[in-house]
Amino acid sequence: MQLKNFPIATQGTYCINKTPLTFLSLTISKEHKMSLFKNIFSKEKKETLDKGLEKSKSSFFGKLGKAVAGKSKVDDEVLDNLEEVLVTSDVGVNTTLKIIERIEERVSRDKYMGTDELNGILREEIAGLLSETNSGDASEITVPTDKKPYVIMVVGVNGVGKTTTIGKLAHQFKNKGFKVVLGAADTFRAAAIDQLEVWAKRVDVPIVKQKMGSDPASVAFDTLNSAVAENADVVLVDTAGRLHNKVNLMNELSKVKRVMQKVVPDAPHEVLLVLDGSTGQNAFEQAKQFTKATEVTSLAVTKLDGTAKGGVVIGISDQFQIPVKYIGVGEGIEDLQVFNKFEFVDSFFKL
């Protein structure tokens, strides 16, 4: 018996009713245990992702089936129909045109392409598009050792699941052994402060807050001071989610940044924009407003379960050239998943 998967193994004998039995005593390293759990965890995550994208997938393939009905090869008519399928699946016009152009190139190169090949080709081309903004298999927020505390400013309009995303991220960071502090700088809505406080208690991390109507920059300043004093590793700062005009939004977020930099000079290290995937094209508009108002470094797309608009992830990632780092595929605390482009495309196109 080979034991190449286990770092340490010792062999001996044990007698039952004088019958010698060979036994192996295994000492499994911590790293190996972690890899075993990771594999089990990944399977569960994959099942949740499959389930979360079920409506998007059903809607897409229902439309695709009609688009190629009665056709055996990919021709101009099929491509026109496919274009309509992608646009109505919330992939977005510009991204759709890119995908169609790539498929047209393949058709002209291969001379003949059967409609039965479309699923595989779409899978390849969309994975290729996502690779342009999401390097590696999965791209979660990583906390470097030379930046402490690591400050993440979370932005997004009310109702997109911003506070819930912060709570679930706090849970993930804490599970990795990081010391986390939350800052309730969305002071225009009492419910936002209360909701973040509920998450802080649930995850068991400290929260810095002031009364409703307080200056958001003041809350951010207090949060970072507290984090430095507590020797925290990660700070998650919630910000106002009002869709006011671009100038006011820009001024407000700029002020929060400036004040944070008085405590941590290069803060924020990450600006995470949370978008509601179930709103489809509205998510594009929100992304436009926030990317014009402040520098956004990463995206979280929530509420993909229960919607047929999962294609929005593909379009937003491509159009804004900002990596999608998290997707929400369920209400559970573990259902904010690190975005893995290959697993996403695989689940989306799994027949």
Protein Blocks (a to p, Z undefined) as FASTA:
>chain_A
ZZklpmbdcdddddeehiacddddddddfklmmmmmmmmmmmmmmmmmmmmmmmmmmmmm
mmmmmmmgoiabdcfklmmmmmmmmmmnonojklmmmmmmmmmmmmmmnopacfklmmmm
mmmmmmmmmmmmmgcjbdcddddfklccdddddeddehilmmmmmmmmmmmmmmnopacd
dddfbfkbmklmmmmmmmmmmnopadddddehiafklmmmmmmmmmmmnopabdcddddf
bdcdfklmmmmmmmmmmmmmmmmmmbcfbdcddddfklommmmmmmmmmmmmpccfbdcd
ehkgopaklmmmmmmmmmnopacfbdcfbjbfklpccddfklmmmmmmpZZ
